[in-house]
Amino acid sequence: MAFASVAVGLVFGLIGATAKLSNSVIARGAATAYTAIVRGIPELLLLLIIFYGGSLLLQQIWRSLGGDSYVEIQPFVAGTFTLGFVFGAYATEVFRGAILSVPKGQIEAAHAVGMGRLQVLRRVMLPQVWRFALPGLGNLWLVLLKDTSLISVVNLNELMYNSRSAAGATREPFTFFVAAAVIYLAFTIVSMVMLQYSEKRARRGVRQS
Amino acid sequence: MDFQLMIDSIPQLLVGVWMTVKLVALALALGICIAIPLALGRVSKNPFLWMPVYSFIFIFRGTPLLVQIFIVYYGFGQSESVRESIFWPFFKEAYWCAIFTFSLNTAAYTAEILRGAIQAVPHGEVEAAQALGMPRLLMLRRVVVPRAFRLALPAYGNEIILMLKGSALASTITLLDLTGVARVIVARTFAPYELFLIAAVMYLVLTLIIVRTLKYAEWRLSPHLRPPRYSD
């Protein structure tokens, strides 16, 4: 679930960052509106809009196309899409910062030695953008991990939903919610260790003071 | 789109807005009161002081707010001792549960922000205060904390907005905040677009107000960074 959302989110983020830095006024405006709106409304509300509103919209489109069966968005799809959408908005800002912090001289130097646009992107920009963006993306990943719990509100069988039904069945809510909290904490610790490792790896070419 | 419904439901949603504002404001106020001692404990060198504070912060930042709010609202009632203690009338109410959870949650995040700010206070200023013979508490009160506040303001602004968005979770424990009211009306009218979109707009407006206020506060608190105004 979280992985799928990150994949969707990274795509949104990269598109958003490119749009924000592009020369086209329309692309820039659209990207700015996207980040401003998504960052301004609660994830829960967005999830509700996409889950309930989205299925209604799809239904209407389907009806007008002549279909008469019942269309419903799977909670998993709605959840992944929402979280990816939100992640993308924040990631846009992270990527924008990272792209801007690649020294201009290096890009010029790469052009000067005759690298093509794609080559510059692959050999010079991406390795460094990755390094600059990693701490920010790491934070976003931790936020996302916790936001997955929201999807239980639209009844998807994830960790939180399961602990809710277990709590309901056994009448021991405290035990099960604490268990859920411990599992989330364990995920957080594992992610933090992995993030530290990959940050170190991305930094291996940089002199440490 | 049923615009009539949108307009008709605005008064009810505004009641929800008021609830949301109340929740957020109270939680932030309590949160910052808890956060200041926490942040000071976090930077202390005494392991008996910083270790418990660190684990408190880690636990609150490492688990979802939804889990925390469920533990408090549904979970606390499980044990006899809580139900018989004097706190029970307090934890019985969804409203106070939400305030309790939100305050502790935002306190953990704020403490971490303040810690960064405290450590960013220029060392020279601390030394100068010490050289003047200020006792530790006076120095904290007069030099470190006010300075740290200014440094923490942008990050704290983010935290306020996160809190505003987090407050939507109060709707999951039956509270009628903005999201809660919208969900109730949706359940009655089955018009998810109209209600949720208008609620989204209201959240956006709230966010905008917060952002503007913070910009102004930042401007007020940094007169030394403003370009000088020459009057002649």
Contacts between the chains, C-beta under 8 A, distances in Angstrom:
chain1	res1	chain2	res2	distance
A	37	B	200	7.9
A	37	B	204	6.7
A	39	B	161	7.7
A	39	B	207	7.9
A	40	B	161	7.7
A	40	B	203	6.3
A	40	B	204	4.5
A	40	B	207	4.0
A	40	B	208	7.3
A	41	B	165	7.2
A	41	B	200	4.5
A	41	B	203	4.5
A	41	B	204	6.1
A	41	B	207	7.7
A	42	B	164	7.5
A	42	B	165	3.9
A	42	B	166	7.4
A	42	B	167	7.6
A	42	B	168	3.6
A	42	B	179	6.7
A	42	B	203	6.2
A	43	B	165	6.6
A	43	B	168	7.7
A	44	B	165	8.0
A	44	B	168	4.3
A	44	B	169	6.1
A	44	B	171	7.3
A	44	B	172	7.8
A	44	B	179	6.1
A	45	B	168	5.6
A	45	B	179	5.5
A	45	B	182	7.6
A	45	B	196	6.1
A	45	B	199	6.0
A	45	B	200	5.7
A	45	B	203	6.6
A	46	B	200	7.5
A	48	B	179	7.5
A	48	B	182	7.9
A	48	B	183	7.0
A	48	B	186	8.0
A	48	B	192	7.1
A	48	B	196	5.5
A	49	B	192	7.0
A	49	B	193	7.6
A	49	B	196	4.4
A	49	B	197	6.9
A	49	B	200	6.7
A	52	B	186	6.8
A	52	B	192	3.6
A	52	B	196	7.1
A	53	B	192	4.5
A	53	B	193	4.7
A	53	B	196	6.0
A	53	B	197	7.6
A	56	B	192	6.1
A	56	B	193	6.7
A	57	B	193	7.5
A	142	B	62	7.9
A	146	B	63	7.0
A	146	B	64	3.8
A	146	B	65	7.2
A	147	B	64	7.1
A	148	B	64	7.8
A	149	B	64	3.9
A	149	B	66	4.5
A	149	B	67	6.0
A	150	B	64	7.7
A	150	B	66	6.1
A	150	B	169	7.7
A	152	B	66	7.4
A	153	B	172	6.2
A	160	B	64	7.3
A	160	B	66	6.4
A	160	B	67	6.6
A	160	B	70	8.0
A	164	B	70	7.4
A	167	B	70	8.0
A	167	B	74	6.5
A	167	B	75	7.9
A	171	B	78	7.6
A	172	B	78	5.9
A	173	B	70	7.1
A	173	B	71	7.8
A	173	B	74	3.8
A	173	B	75	4.7
A	173	B	77	7.5
A	173	B	78	5.7
A	174	B	71	6.6
A	174	B	74	7.7
A	174	B	75	3.5
A	174	B	76	6.8
A	174	B	78	4.0
A	174	B	79	6.5
A	175	B	75	8.0
A	175	B	78	7.4
A	177	B	67	5.9
A	177	B	70	4.9
A	177	B	71	4.3
A	177	B	74	6.8
A	177	B	75	4.9
A	178	B	71	6.2
A	178	B	75	6.9
A	180	B	67	5.3
A	181	B	59	7.7
A	181	B	63	4.4
A	181	B	67	4.9
A	181	B	68	7.3
A	181	B	71	6.6
A	184	B	62	6.6
A	184	B	63	4.7
A	184	B	64	6.0
A	184	B	67	6.4
A	185	B	58	7.9
A	185	B	59	6.7
A	185	B	62	4.5
A	185	B	63	5.8
A	188	B	62	4.0
A	188	B	63	7.8
A	189	B	62	7.4
